[in-house]
Every structure is written in C-alpha cells, then in structure tokens.
Amino acid sequence: MSAYYRAHRALTSGQALRPAEAAQLLAELRRENGEQLADAIAAQLDGTCRRAPGDSAAAYRKKSWTFATVMRVVANIRRLSALPVSPTIPNPRTNGSTA
C-alpha cells in the first residue's frame, strides 16, 4: 500500500492521526515522491545521452558530461528525499550593539 493511498485514506476517513503517525506518513510520501521523480528523470535521460552513429568525439563528451551531471542530481534527489526532516533554526544574529 503506497503512502499516497494511506494519506488519502487517513484524510477522507475522518479519523485523526497521531502526530508521530502523520510525520511518518509524510516522510514515506516524500521518499516515494523523490524516488518516482528520480526514476522519471533517469528514464527520460536514458535515450538522450547515448552515442549516435554520427556523433563526433566532442559531441559524445558533451553527452557523457551531461549524463554524469544529471545522474549526480538524481542521486542527490534520492538521498535528500530519504533524509529525515529536521527543522533548521538559524543562529541568532547580533548587530554588535552593547546597549
């Protein structure tokens, strides 16, 4: 059962989720969405970066560079979507005033 289905069922059933359950459900939903996005990007890229019969060495280098760059982005999407969310609290700033 996907996280999307469970979230939809929880919202439409009228039963309240405990905060821990809701947080876990949202984390699973974010992870699933990140995986789907990464898979879609990789599938879209699969056919565009192959070496064509008429490609020069420079054109192939450009394609391989593009492929490597996009695959790094895909890896970061997968990694970031799997990380737990923690709030980022900025450090308090002081303006140097002693008053």
Salt bridges, closest charged atoms under 4 A:
GLU21 OE2 - ARG18 NH2 3.12
GLU28 OE1 - ARG6 NH2 2.24
GLU35 OE1 - ARG78 NH1 2.54
ASP39 OD1 - ARG78 NH2 2.74
ASP46 OD1 - ARG50 NH2 3.03
ASP55 OD2 - LYS63 NZ 2.80
